[in-house]
Amino acid sequence: MKFLTHKLLVVLFAAVVFVPVAFGAGLSGSVSVKETSDTAANAKINAVNSARRQILSIVLSQYSNKDALNELIKNTSSDDLMNLISSSSVANEQMSVDSYSAKITMNIDNDAAKKWLDSNEVQNWVPLAESDERFTVLMVISNGIQDWAELKRITRDGNIEIETQSIVGNQIVAKMPLSYRTKFTAAAKSAGWKFSDNEGVLHIWR
């Protein structure tokens, strides 16, 4: 049994090393837009609003239910959608008396987008913005792959990837966002895990 558990842990370690991590991914997109209106200023406003909706749809559809997302974008005001954008830039800008065109790039605020989707009950897996504030967790998986799968499920439910540091025997050392510590501890406890804090390191076991 010990030999089998060791083999399972080796396979798990290989999987951890080669699976890409979405944590901290930057969300951004670019579109070319052209709008006409009664004035160039109004055409620009319409173009920026259109670009914002297009970019949010294109980018966030990779991390959420596309149909539900587009319905939400359609029913959300431009002012509220503006709060989901952290920064933007414009290139190839052209204006006439009643028209405006440009290539617009926007960076999406990961946390704001996730909160918006969650509050509107749109299933999503938007990655949290990267932060240097993380905590270390020592996980003892006595039942091998069964325990590991359960811990992965718990973090997946919280839209968090476990950043594995090392695997030695039945012990896994990993990092997670500090903001997720309370939620992770509560979820693990409700699933029957025990835990203790050792100078900031969360120790979790069955």
DAHU-V756349 format. One record per residue. N is the residue number from 1. BURIAL is + if it has 24 or more other ideal C-beta (glycine too) atoms within 12 Angstrom, else -. Layout:
BEGIN
n-><N N>
burial-><BURIAL BURIAL>
END
This chain:
BEGIN
n-><1 2 3 4 5 6 7 8 9 10 11 12 13 14 15 16 17 18 19 20 21 22 23 24 25 26 27 28 29 30 31 32 33 34 35 36 37 38 39 40 41 42 43 44 45 46 47 48 49 50 51 52 53 54 55 56 57 58 59 60 61 62 63 64 65 66 67 68 69 70 71 72 73 74 75 76 77 78 79 80 81 82 83 84 85 86 87 88 89 90 91 92 93 94 95 96 97 98 99 100 101 102 103 104 105 106 107 108 109 110 111 112 113 114 115 116 117 118 119 120 121 122 123 124 125 126 127 128 129 130 131 132 133 134 135 136 137 138 139 140 141 142 143 144 145 146 147 148 149 150 151 152 153 154 155 156 157 158 159 160 161 162 163 164 165 166 167 168 169 170 171 172 173 174 175 176 177 178 179 180 181 182 183 184 185 186 187 188 189 190 191 192 193 194 195 196 197 198 199 200 201 202 203 204 205 206>
burial-><- - - - - - - + + - - + + - - + - - - - - + + - + - + + + - + - + + + - - - - - - - + + - + + + + + + + + + + + + + + + + - + + - - - - + - - + + - - + - - - - + + - + + - - + - - - - - - - - - - - + + + - + + + + + + + + + + + - + + - - - - + - + + + + + + - - - - + + + + + + + + - - + + - + + - + + + - + + - - + + + + + + + - - + - - + + + + + + + + - - + + - - + + - + + - - - - + - + - - - - - - + + + - ->
END
